[in-house]
Each structure stands twice: as structure tokens, then as C-alpha cells.
Amino acid sequence: MSTAPLFNTAQPPPPNRRRSSLPSTTTSTSSRQLQQPQRLAFLIDKSRTITQLLQIHAVVLRHGHENNPILNFKLQKSYSSLGRLDYSTALFSYTAYPDVYSYTAIIHGHASHGFHHQALHLYVDMLVHGVEPNAFTFSSLLKSCSLEPGIVLHSQAMKFGVADDLFVRTGLLDVYSRGGDVVSARKLFNTMPERSLVAETAMLTCLAKHGELDDARLLFDEMTQRDRVCWNVMIDGYTQHGMPNESLDLFRQMLESKVKPGPGEATVLSVLSACGQLGALELGRWVHAYILNNGIQMSLRLGTALVDMYSKCGSLEDARLIFDGIENKDVVAWNSMIVGYALHGFGDEALQLFDEMCGIGFHPTDITFIGVLNACANAGLITKGKELFGLMKDFYSLEPKAEHYGCLVNLLGRAGHLQEAYELVKNNMRVEANPILWGTLLGACKLHRNIELGEEIAEFLVTRNQANSGTYVLLSNIYAAAGDWDGVIKVRSLMKGTGIHKEPGCSSIEVNNKVHEFLAGDQSHPMSREIHMMLEEIGGWLNAHGYSPRIDTVLHDIGEKEKEQSLEVHSEKLAIAFGLISTQPGTTIRIVKNLRVCSDCHEVTKLLSKITGRRITVRDRNRFHHFVNGFCSCGDYW
């Protein structure tokens, strides 16, 4: 081994004996006691500051214990745990013949501080010098290990006979879980004779992270012990994989279980995201109150999550109030508020906030430009959108990604600049066009009833084997919107032959902290009879105000009367009817729809906001619509 100096930084000052926390060494008795290695080892373990540890180390050297392996091992560990890995490394280098404990301590120190490659190099050095690793060596290495070296370490653990150690097996399970090797993780977990809570949590995390939510829930329900981490993993698994109802249900169970410690920041971050996905404003407000009433610190991350939740749930006022109260905002917080304004179609406010953010020195990110480009698309600001797209590349040196080109295509397509958008996607992008980009363009063709371009795009995708289910659905809708029923039959036959199904329209509304979902023509709701009675009453109101159904939006070859009946039971109309009979007069009705709102439902909702004196908010696939007194915030541009 090399013999480097004890410290590779500036030599610390000698200890101040008058302030030393060590026992007095003025008497021979206390001096002899202090010299004993057992006493020194005890003092090292009790050290809480680097100053104390340096003082003890000085005593170790002064009394000739510098080669004591136990003291050196403890000093290495303590230096590392107190943030001085450099001192620990220097001490290790000074050790003439390090044993397995010294190697394990230095490996653990590097792994704990994120120096994964150095930890592996030290392990190799350990083997080269003939020092045999133990279970603690492997458990230290595996904490920071990626999948590829983890597989090698697994074979090494088997070679040295420690692969069955509980801590080693748990570490290996964590490696396979983090590396996405679900099969190996599951095999290892199923063959464990003994499972700790840590091992069960590692397996649970693996399954939840990779979408195996049924298996994850089965494991979760079978666990005899559950701490807060387990609950967080399962709740977040549901949230991240688009199952917000299940996430919120499990959060309620967590509260009822009275697990200690209770929900923390990680828990409520997942729950707020679930509320945002559902558009469940009242539930989101309840979670906000829970945060304030249960001592959960309002961190920057949590404040940003609240901004995002309130924006997605339709309350920009609350989002802005939270945003303005966040101290030391980072670019993520700014982005969240800009994206919120964009989602609601408030282009001017989004651009004003963008200018303010840049003016105080923040450098916009990819997400910032997605926000401002969407704001321009929703507000019809074509020239400004193009300008910002150029600014992104030329001034901020950010290379546009598929998402940014998608925003630009959406901007051009909605405004009717279909050929320009097509040329951009086909010939002028630096990234490969993905199905979402083509879908955006096909959606614009449907909006403007451009069959010719829609057919050209579909043919282009089919000949290059890039067509997906969305391609056929949109092409079928383009034909239907133009009344070309032969074209509809041709495409739908292809869809049936390949097993492609159109996504059904679904609308949800939150009433009394419960989210109710409706499909078109739905009669499964417990209050279905009352809902349909309200629909009949709504029909009378609409007729009295000169409403004429927009049957051209019905994409089926049926009679006019059938088309009118089909329009009457669209999912958002069912949700609005339920809202009218389930809430007090004057209460805002908030609807979330999974598809773009059709022009007939848009017109009906405008009239209902005027007739009932209610404010009605609808979040569709693209944006928010705020209906007040017969008008919509989108200005009929969506």
C-alpha cells in the first residue's frame, strides 16, 4: 500500500485543550484510562463533530495506537459519516496492511457519498491484495451499484459464500429493482427464506415503478408490517401510472390506519398529483389544509406541487396565491405557473410571467418553452409563437425536442396553416416525428375538414409502417366530419380487422369530495333516472333559447333524429346534469373530459351558464374552458 500523509488537505490546528470535551489528562490515572484503546474506541463512537474527532485522533497518535486496526476502522467510519471522506481516505492510505474491516469502511464511505465507481475500484484493489470480502463489504457495495456491476457482484457473493445473507440478498434485490430487471428481482425475492421490511419494500418499489400494480398491491396487502415508506410507494405507483382514484382511496386507508409517522411530504406530493389528474379541487383543498394542520413543512417542492394541482383543478386564483407566497422560487416553480396560465388559455399572462422570469435572471428550460408555446397555441398568437420558437434555438441555445415541434404544429394547425405544419413535420424537423406529432396534425385536418391532406398523411404513415391506432381513428373522424361515409366504412373495417378501438368519451365531476364518472349514454349511475329527467328539463331550456343541435358533429351514419338523441347524452352533458341536481344553486360546476369537447357540447354549455347563472369549468384534453353568462374564455377558438 502507498503511504500518503494522514491528511490530504491543510493540516487542522492543534486541539484547544481548554475547550476540549475530553476528560482531563492532568492526572496519571485519567491519562492511563484515556490511553486504553477501548476507551478511545468509545469516544470515537460518541464524537458528534469533526473537532472532537480530530482531538481524539491526536490522542491516538500521541499514545502510539496509530496501527490499532479497530481504532483505525472506527476513525475511518467516523470521518466519513461527519462529511470528511478525504480524512478517511488519507487514513486508509496510511494503513500499511488494511484488513477486511478497513476496506469495508472505506468502500462504505465512498458508496455513501455517491462515489460508486471509486467504491468498485477499492473492491478490486481489495481482491488484488488478497483480502477476502465479507457480507458487510457486499451490502456496502450494493447500496450504490447499477445493474451491470451488480450482476457481477451477485456472482462474487455466491463465490465467497455470502449470497444468502439477509442484508446481501436485500441489497441484490434493490440493485435488480433499480435496474428494472423485474424478473430477476422477483426470482430473488421468491427464494428468500426470510424477508425483512426493507426487502419487501424494495420488491414493492420494483413492481410499482414498472407498472405491475396488481402484483404490487397483492404484496402490499400481504405485508405484516407497513411503514410510511410502503404506503408512499404504493400510493405513488398508482399516481404515476394514471390511477388517481386508487391512489386517493389508498391515501384514505393510510389515514385510517394511523401509521406512525403519518403522511409526510412524499405522500402528499403523490396525492396532490392524483388530485390534479382528476381535477378534484375540493379534495386538493382538503389535502392543502391537511398539510397546514399537520406540521408538514411548506417546502419549495410542495409549494410548486400545490401550484400545479390548483392549476389543473381549475382554480388559477389559488394557484397564483400559492405561487406569490413561495420564497426563493426556482425555475420549476416559475414553469408550473406559466404552464398553468397556458392550460387555461391565458396567453398574455403566461407571456408576461415568462418575461418577468427572464428579467430577474432565470434561464428558461425545455418545460418553460412548452408552456409559452402552448400558451400561444391556445390564444392563437401565431407570430409570437414562431418568434419564441426561434428564440429558444438562437438565443437560449436549447435544441427543440419533439414536444416543442408538437406545440408549433398545434399552433399552426389550429390556425388553419395545415400545409405549413405538414411541411414542418415531413421535412424541416431535426428530430424524428413521433405518433403524437402526426396525431396533432391529423387532428387539425379533422378540425378544418381537410380530407385530402388527412389521406396524404395517413398514406405516408402506412407506407412507412408508422401508423398506429390513433392514425386510423383520426382518419375515420376526418371522413365522418366531411360526410364521406364510404371512407368511414373503409377505415373502420381496417380498424376492426386489426383490433383497434376508439377511445370512448368520459367526463367526471367532483361532488362532496367524491368523483363521479360518466360515459356517453351512461345509465349505470345510481341517480341515472334523476339525471335523465334533468336532461329533459335542460332540453326545454335550450329550445326556449333558440338552440339548434349541431348534428354535423355526430360521426355516425344515422338519421337526424338519432343524431340529436346521441348528442343529448354526451358524457359532459350527463356530468353537468348531475352537477345541477347535486349542488346548490350558484355553485361552480367543474367537469374534466378525456377528449376534446365537441362544438355542440361547447355551445350547450355556454347557454347553460347563462340560463342557470352558474359558472361552468370544463377541462378537456387540450385546455380549460371557463363558461360564464353565455361566453367561454376560449373565445370559441379551440
C-alpha positions in Angstrom: 0.0 0.0 0.0 1.1 3.6 -0.6 1.8 5.7 2.4 0.2 9.0 1.8 0.2 11.7 4.5 -2.5 11.4 7.1 -4.4 14.5 5.7 -4.5 15.5 2.1 -5.9 18.9 2.9 -4.5 21.7 5.1 -3.3 20.4 8.5 -6.0 21.3 11.1 -5.0 23.4 14.1 -3.9 21.6 17.2 -6.8 20.9 19.6 -7.6 23.5 22.1 -7.3 21.7 25.4 -9.2 24.3 27.4 -12.3 23.7 25.2 -11.8 20.0 24.7 -14.7 17.8 25.5 -12.2 15.0 26.5 -11.7 14.2 30.2 -8.8 16.0 31.9 -5.4 14.3 31.3 -3.6 16.1 34.2 -3.5 13.0 36.5 -1.7 9.8 35.7 -4.9 7.8 36.4 -7.0 9.6 33.9 -4.1 9.6 31.4 -3.8 5.8 31.6 -7.6 5.5 31.2 -7.5 7.7 28.2 -4.7 5.7 26.6 -6.7 2.5 26.7 -7.9 1.5 23.2 -11.4 0.5 24.5 -11.9 4.0 26.0 -10.7 5.7 22.8 -13.0 3.5 20.7 -15.9 4.5 22.9 -15.0 8.2 22.5 -14.7 7.9 18.7 -18.2 6.4 18.5 -19.6 9.2 20.6 -18.0 12.0 18.6 -20.5 14.4 17.1 -18.3 17.0 15.5 -15.2 16.9 13.4 -13.3 18.9 16.0 -14.0 16.3 18.7 -12.9 13.5 16.3 -9.6 15.3 15.5 -8.8 15.8 19.1 -9.3 12.0 19.8 -7.3 11.2 16.7 -4.5 13.3 18.1 -4.6 11.3 21.4 -4.5 8.0 19.4 -1.3 9.2 17.6 0.3 10.6 20.7 0.0 7.3 22.6 1.2 5.1 19.8 -2.1 3.5 18.8 -1.9 4.5 15.1 -1.7 0.9 14.0 -4.6 -0.4 16.0 -7.0 -1.9 13.4 -10.1 -1.3 15.5 -9.4 2.4 16.2 -8.4 3.0 12.5 -11.6 1.3 11.4 -13.7 3.4 13.7 -11.9 6.6 12.7 -12.4 5.9 9.0 -16.1 5.4 9.6 -16.5 8.5 11.7 -14.6 10.8 9.4 -16.8 9.6 6.5 -20.0 10.0 8.5 -19.1 13.5 9.5 -18.5 14.5 5.9 -14.7 14.3 5.7 -14.2 11.4 3.3 -10.8 13.0 2.4 -9.6 12.4 6.0 -11.0 8.8 5.9 -9.2 8.1 2.6 -5.9 9.6 3.9 -6.1 7.4 7.0 -6.8 4.3 4.8 -3.9 5.1 2.6 -1.6 5.4 5.7 -2.6 1.9 6.9 0.2 -0.5 6.0 -1.8 -3.7 5.8 -5.6 -2.9 5.7 -7.8 -5.8 6.7 -11.4 -6.5 5.6 -12.8 -4.0 8.1 -10.6 -1.1 6.8 -11.6 -2.0 3.2 -15.2 -2.3 4.1 -15.2 1.0 5.9 -13.6 2.9 3.0 -15.9 1.2 0.5 -18.9 2.1 2.6 -17.7 5.7 2.9 -17.3 6.1 -0.9 -20.6 4.4 -1.6 -22.5 6.5 0.9 -21.1 9.7 -0.6 -22.2 8.7 -4.2 -18.7 7.8 -5.4 -19.9 4.5 -6.9 -17.0 3.9 -9.3 -14.4 4.5 -6.7 -16.1 2.1 -4.4 -15.9 -0.6 -7.1 -12.2 0.2 -7.7 -11.5 -0.2 -4.0 -13.2 -3.6 -4.1 -11.0 -4.7 -7.0 -7.9 -3.4 -5.0 -9.1 -5.4 -2.0 -9.2 -8.6 -4.1 -5.8 -7.9 -5.7 -4.3 -7.7 -2.2 -5.8 -11.0 -1.2 -8.3 -9.6 1.3 -11.5 -11.7 1.3 -14.7 -9.6 1.4 -17.5 -10.3 3.9 -21.2 -9.8 3.9 -20.8 -6.2 5.1 -18.5 -5.5 2.2 -21.1 -6.6 -0.3 -24.0 -4.8 1.4 -22.0 -1.6 1.3 -21.1 -2.0 -2.4 -24.7 -2.9 -3.5 -26.1 0.3 -2.0 -24.7 2.4 -4.8 -24.5 -0.2 -7.6 -26.0 -0.1 -11.0 -27.3 -3.3 -12.7 -24.4 -4.4 -14.7 -21.7 -4.5 -12.0 -24.5 -5.7 -9.6 -24.8 -8.9 -11.6 -21.1 -9.4 -11.3 -21.2 -8.8 -7.6 -24.0 -11.3 -7.3 -21.7 -14.0 -8.7 -18.9 -12.8 -6.4 -21.2 -13.0 -3.4 -22.0 -16.6 -4.3 -18.3 -17.4 -4.8 -17.5 -16.1 -1.3 -20.5 -17.8 0.3 -22.4 -14.7 1.5 -25.2 -14.6 -1.1 -27.7 -16.0 1.3 -27.0 -13.3 3.9 -30.2 -11.3 4.5 -28.5 -7.9 4.0 -26.7 -9.1 0.9 -29.8 -10.5 -0.6 -31.8 -7.4 0.2 -29.0 -5.3 -1.5 -29.1 -7.5 -4.6 -32.9 -7.2 -4.7 -32.6 -3.4 -4.6 -30.0 -3.5 -7.4 -32.3 -5.6 -9.7 -35.2 -3.4 -8.8 -33.4 -0.1 -9.5 -32.1 -1.6 -12.8 -35.5 -2.6 -14.0 -34.8 -6.3 -14.0 -38.2 -7.3 -12.6 -37.8 -11.0 -13.5 -34.5 -11.4 -11.5 -35.8 -9.3 -8.6 -39.0 -11.4 -8.4 -36.9 -14.7 -8.6 -34.6 -13.5 -5.8 -37.5 -12.3 -3.6 -39.5 -15.5 -4.0 -36.5 -17.6 -2.9 -35.7 -15.6 0.2 -36.2 -17.8 3.2 -36.5 -14.7 5.4 -37.9 -11.3 4.3 -37.2 -8.1 6.1 -39.4 -5.0 5.8 -36.6 -3.5 3.7 -36.6 -6.4 1.3 -40.4 -6.3 0.9 -40.3 -2.5 0.3 -37.6 -3.0 -2.4 -39.8 -5.5 -4.2 -42.8 -3.4 -3.8 -40.9 -0.4 -5.3 -39.8 -2.5 -8.2 -43.3 -3.7 -9.0 -45.0 -0.3 -8.6 -42.3 1.6 -10.5 -42.6 -0.7 -13.5 -46.4 -0.8 -13.7 -47.0 -4.2 -12.1 -49.6 -2.7 -9.9 -51.8 -5.7 -9.3 -48.9 -7.7 -8.1 -47.6 -4.7 -6.1 -51.0 -4.4 -4.4 -51.1 -8.1 -3.6 -47.7 -7.9 -1.9 -48.7 -4.7 -0.1 -51.8 -6.3 1.3 -49.9 -9.4 2.4 -47.2 -7.4 4.3 -47.5 -7.9 8.1 -45.7 -4.6 8.7 -46.1 -1.4 6.8 -44.3 1.8 7.5 -44.8 5.2 5.8 -42.4 4.3 3.0 -44.5 1.3 2.0 -47.7 3.4 1.8 -45.9 6.1 -0.1 -44.5 3.6 -2.7 -48.0 2.1 -3.4 -49.8 5.5 -3.5 -47.2 6.9 -5.8 -47.3 3.8 -8.0 -51.0 4.4 -8.6 -50.4 8.1 -9.3 -47.5 7.7 -11.7 -49.4 5.1 -13.8 -52.6 7.1 -14.2 -54.8 5.5 -11.5 -55.6 8.6 -9.3 -58.8 7.1 -7.8 -56.9 4.2 -6.5 -54.2 6.5 -5.2 -56.7 8.6 -3.2 -58.5 5.5 -1.9 -55.3 4.2 -0.5 -54.4 7.6 1.0 -57.7 7.4 2.9 -56.8 3.9 4.1 -53.4 5.2 5.2 -55.1 7.9 7.3 -57.4 5.4 8.9 -54.5 3.0 9.7 -52.9 5.7 11.8 -49.4 4.6 10.7 -46.6 6.3 12.6 -45.1 8.5 11.4 -48.1 9.6 9.4 -48.2 11.0 5.8 -45.3 13.3 5.0 -44.1 15.4 2.1 -43.6 12.4 -0.2 -47.1 11.2 0.5 -48.9 14.5 -0.2 -46.8 15.2 -3.3 -48.3 12.0 -4.8 -51.8 12.7 -3.5 -51.7 16.3 -4.9 -50.7 14.9 -8.3 -53.6 12.5 -8.2 -56.0 15.3 -7.4 -54.6 17.2 -10.4 -55.1 14.3 -12.7 -58.8 14.0 -11.6 -59.4 17.7 -11.4 -60.7 17.1 -7.9 -60.5 20.7 -6.5 -62.2 20.0 -3.1 -60.1 17.0 -2.4 -57.0 19.1 -3.3 -58.1 21.8 -0.9 -58.6 19.2 1.8 -55.0 17.9 1.3 -53.7 21.5 1.4 -55.5 22.0 4.7 -54.1 18.7 5.9 -50.5 19.9 5.1 -51.1 23.2 7.1 -52.7 21.5 10.1 -50.3 18.6 10.5 -46.9 20.4 10.6 -45.7 19.3 7.1 -43.2 21.9 6.1 -44.1 24.0 3.1 -41.0 23.3 1.0 -40.3 24.7 -2.4 -41.2 21.4 -4.0 -44.5 21.2 -2.1 -45.4 24.8 -3.0 -44.8 24.0 -6.6 -46.9 20.9 -6.4 -49.8 23.0 -5.0 -49.5 25.5 -7.9 -49.7 22.6 -10.3 -52.6 21.0 -8.5 -54.7 24.2 -8.3 -54.0 25.0 -12.0 -55.1 21.5 -13.2 -58.2 21.6 -10.9 -59.3 24.9 -12.4 -58.5 27.4 -9.7 -55.9 29.8 -11.2 -56.6 32.2 -8.4 -55.5 29.7 -5.7 -52.5 28.7 -7.9 -51.3 32.3 -8.2 -51.8 32.9 -4.5 -49.6 29.9 -3.6 -47.1 30.9 -6.3 -46.8 34.5 -5.0 -46.2 33.1 -1.5 -43.3 30.9 -2.4 -40.0 32.3 -1.3 -36.8 31.7 -3.3 -38.7 30.4 -6.3 -36.7 28.2 -8.7 -37.3 27.8 -12.4 -39.5 24.8 -11.8 -41.9 26.9 -9.7 -42.0 29.6 -12.5 -42.6 26.9 -15.1 -45.5 25.5 -13.1 -47.3 28.8 -13.1 -46.6 29.6 -16.7 -47.9 26.1 -17.8 -51.0 26.8 -15.6 -51.8 30.0 -17.4 -51.2 28.2 -20.8 -53.6 25.4 -19.8 -56.3 27.9 -19.1 -55.7 29.8 -22.4 -54.4 33.0 -20.7 -51.7 33.6 -23.2 -50.9 37.2 -22.3 -50.5 36.3 -18.6 -48.2 33.4 -19.4 -46.0 35.5 -21.6 -45.9 38.3 -19.1 -44.7 35.9 -16.4 -42.2 34.5 -18.9 -40.7 38.0 -19.4 -40.7 38.6 -15.7 -38.9 35.3 -15.0 -36.2 36.0 -17.7 -35.9 39.6 -16.4 -34.8 38.6 -13.0 -32.1 36.3 -14.4 -33.7 32.8 -14.7 -32.7 30.8 -17.7 -35.8 29.2 -19.3 -35.8 25.4 -19.7 -37.4 22.9 -22.1 -40.5 23.0 -19.9 -40.7 26.8 -20.0 -40.9 26.8 -23.7 -43.5 24.0 -23.8 -45.6 26.3 -21.6 -45.2 29.5 -23.6 -45.6 27.8 -26.9 -48.8 26.1 -25.7 -50.0 29.5 -24.4 -49.5 30.9 -27.9 -51.4 28.0 -29.5 -54.3 28.3 -27.1 -54.6 32.0 -27.6 -54.0 31.9 -31.4 -50.7 34.0 -31.1 -49.1 32.6 -34.2 -46.4 35.3 -34.8 -45.4 35.3 -31.2 -45.2 31.6 -31.1 -42.9 31.4 -34.1 -40.8 34.1 -32.5 -40.4 32.2 -29.2 -39.6 29.0 -31.1 -36.7 30.9 -32.8 -35.7 32.5 -29.6 -35.4 29.1 -28.0 -32.9 27.9 -30.6 -31.0 31.1 -31.4 -30.8 33.0 -28.1 -31.1 30.3 -25.4 -29.2 27.5 -27.3 -31.9 25.0 -26.5 -32.4 22.3 -29.1 -36.1 21.8 -29.8 -37.4 18.4 -28.9 -40.4 16.5 -30.3 -42.6 18.2 -27.7 -41.7 21.7 -28.9 -42.3 20.8 -32.5 -45.6 19.4 -31.4 -46.5 22.8 -29.9 -45.6 24.5 -33.1 -47.6 22.1 -35.2 -50.6 22.6 -32.9 -50.2 26.4 -33.2 -50.1 26.2 -37.0 -52.7 23.5 -37.3 -55.4 25.2 -35.1 -54.9 28.4 -37.1 -55.5 26.5 -40.4 -51.9 26.7 -41.6 -52.1 23.0 -42.4 -49.7 22.8 -45.4 -47.0 24.7 -43.4 -47.5 22.4 -40.5 -47.2 19.4 -42.8 -44.0 20.6 -44.4 -42.5 21.2 -41.0 -43.3 17.7 -39.8 -42.3 16.0 -43.0 -39.1 17.8 -44.0 -38.0 20.5 -41.6 -37.5 19.0 -38.1 -34.3 17.9 -36.5 -36.0 15.1 -34.6 -37.9 12.2 -35.9 -41.7 12.8 -35.9 -43.5 10.6 -33.4 -47.1 9.4 -33.4 -48.2 12.3 -31.2 -46.9 14.8 -33.7 -48.7 13.1 -36.6 -51.8 12.8 -34.4 -51.7 16.6 -33.7 -51.6 17.3 -37.4 -54.3 14.8 -38.3 -56.5 16.4 -35.5 -56.0 19.8 -37.3 -57.1 18.2 -40.6 -60.3 16.9 -38.9 -60.9 20.4 -37.3 -60.6 22.1 -40.7 -62.2 19.1 -42.6 -59.2 18.7 -44.9 -59.7 15.2 -46.3 -57.1 15.4 -49.0 -54.2 16.3 -46.6 -55.5 13.8 -44.0 -55.5 11.0 -46.6 -52.0 12.0 -47.7 -50.7 11.9 -44.1 -52.3 8.6 -43.4 -50.9 7.1 -46.6 -47.5 8.5 -45.7 -47.6 6.8 -42.3 -49.0 3.5 -43.5 -46.4 3.1 -46.3 -43.6 3.7 -43.7 -45.2 1.4 -41.1 -45.6 4.3 -38.7 -49.4 4.2 -38.5 -50.9 3.4 -35.1 -54.4 3.2 -33.7 -54.7 7.0 -33.4 -54.0 7.3 -37.1 -57.0 5.2 -38.1 -59.3 6.8 -35.6 -58.5 10.3 -36.7 -58.7 9.5 -40.4 -62.1 7.9 -39.7 -63.2 11.0 -37.9 -62.0 13.2 -40.8 -64.1 11.2 -43.3 -67.1 11.3 -40.9 -66.9 15.1 -40.3 -66.9 15.6 -44.1 -69.8 13.2 -44.6 -67.8 10.7 -46.5 -69.4 7.6 -45.1 -67.8 5.2 -47.7 -64.4 6.4 -46.4 -65.6 5.8 -42.8 -66.7 2.3 -43.5 -63.3 1.5 -45.2 -61.3 2.8 -42.3 -63.5 1.2 -39.6 -63.3 -2.1 -41.4 -59.5 -1.8 -41.2 -59.7 -0.9 -37.5 -62.0 -3.9 -36.8 -59.6 -6.3 -38.6 -56.6 -5.1 -36.6 -58.5 -4.9 -33.2 -58.2 -1.1 -32.9 -60.9 0.6 -30.8 -61.8 4.2 -30.5 -61.3 5.7 -27.0 -64.8 6.4 -25.5 -65.6 9.9 -24.2 -65.5 10.1 -20.4 -66.4 13.0 -18.2 -66.0 13.3 -14.4 -67.3 15.7 -11.8 -66.5 16.1 -8.1 -69.4 16.4 -5.7 -68.9 16.3 -1.9 -65.3 15.1 -2.2 -66.3 12.2 -4.4 -65.5 11.9 -8.1 -68.3 10.6 -10.4 -67.5 9.4 -13.9 -69.8 9.2 -16.9 -69.5 7.7 -20.4 -71.7 8.8 -23.3 -75.2 7.3 -22.9 -74.3 6.1 -19.4 -77.2 4.7 -17.3 -75.1 3.0 -14.6 -75.1 5.8 -12.1 -77.3 5.3 -9.0 -79.0 8.6 -9.8 -79.4 7.9 -13.6 -83.2 8.4 -13.5 -82.9 11.9 -12.0 -80.0 12.7 -14.3 -82.1 11.9 -17.4 -85.1 13.8 -16.0 -82.8 16.8 -15.7 -81.6 16.3 -19.3 -85.2 16.6 -20.5 -85.6 19.8 -18.5 -82.3 21.1 -20.0 -83.7 20.3 -23.5 -86.7 22.5 -22.8 -84.5 25.4 -21.6 -82.3 25.1 -24.7 -85.2 25.1 -27.1 -86.6 28.2 -25.5 -83.4 30.0 -26.2 -83.2 29.0 -29.9 -80.7 26.2 -29.6 -80.3 24.1 -32.7 -78.3 20.8 -32.3 -75.1 20.6 -34.3 -75.7 17.2 -35.8 -72.7 17.6 -38.1 -70.5 16.7 -35.0 -72.1 13.2 -34.8 -69.6 10.9 -36.6 -72.1 8.1 -37.4 -74.2 7.5 -40.5 -77.6 7.6 -38.8 -80.8 9.7 -39.2 -81.0 13.3 -37.9 -83.3 12.4 -35.0 -80.9 9.7 -33.9 -78.1 12.1 -34.1 -79.9 14.6 -31.9 -80.6 11.9 -29.4 -76.9 10.9 -29.5 -75.9 14.5 -28.7 -78.2 14.7 -25.7 -76.3 12.0 -23.8 -72.7 13.1 -24.4 -70.7 12.4 -21.3 -70.1 16.1 -20.3 -73.9 16.8 -20.6 -74.6 13.9 -18.2 -72.0 15.3 -15.8 -73.4 18.8 -16.0 -76.9 17.4 -15.4 -75.7 15.5 -12.3 -73.9 18.7 -11.1 -77.1 20.7 -11.4 -79.2 18.3 -9.3 -76.4 17.6 -6.8 -75.1 21.1 -5.9 -76.6 24.3 -4.5 -77.7 27.0 -7.0 -74.8 29.3 -7.8 -72.2 26.7 -7.2 -69.5 26.4 -9.8 -69.7 23.1 -11.8 -66.3 21.7 -12.7 -66.0 19.0 -15.4 -63.0 17.0 -16.6 -63.2 15.3 -20.0 -60.7 12.9 -21.6 -61.3 14.1 -25.2 -61.6 17.4 -26.9 -65.0 19.0 -26.2 -67.2 18.9 -29.3 -68.7 22.1 -30.7 -72.3 21.1 -29.8 -71.4 20.5 -26.1 -69.4 23.7 -26.2 -72.5 25.7 -27.4 -74.8 24.0 -25.0 -72.5 24.7 -22.0 -72.3 28.4 -23.0 -76.1 28.6 -23.0 -76.5 26.7 -19.7 -74.0 29.1 -18.0 -76.4 31.9 -19.0 -79.7 30.1 -18.2 -78.6 28.8 -14.8 -76.4 31.7 -13.7 -73.7 29.1 -13.0 -70.1 29.3 -13.8 -69.1 26.0 -15.5 -65.5 25.0 -16.0 -64.5 22.2 -18.4 -61.0 20.8 -18.7 -60.8 18.8 -21.9 -57.8 17.0 -23.4 -56.2 20.3 -24.6 -57.2 23.1 -22.3 -59.6 24.7 -19.9 -62.9 26.3 -20.9 -64.5 28.8 -18.4 -68.1 29.4 -19.3 -69.7 32.5 -17.7 -73.0 34.1 -18.7 -73.1 32.6 -22.2 -69.5 33.2 -23.1 -66.4 30.9 -23.0 -62.9 32.0 -22.1 -61.5 30.3 -25.2 -63.4 32.8 -27.4 -64.6 29.8 -29.5 -61.0 29.2 -30.5 -60.1 25.7 -29.5 
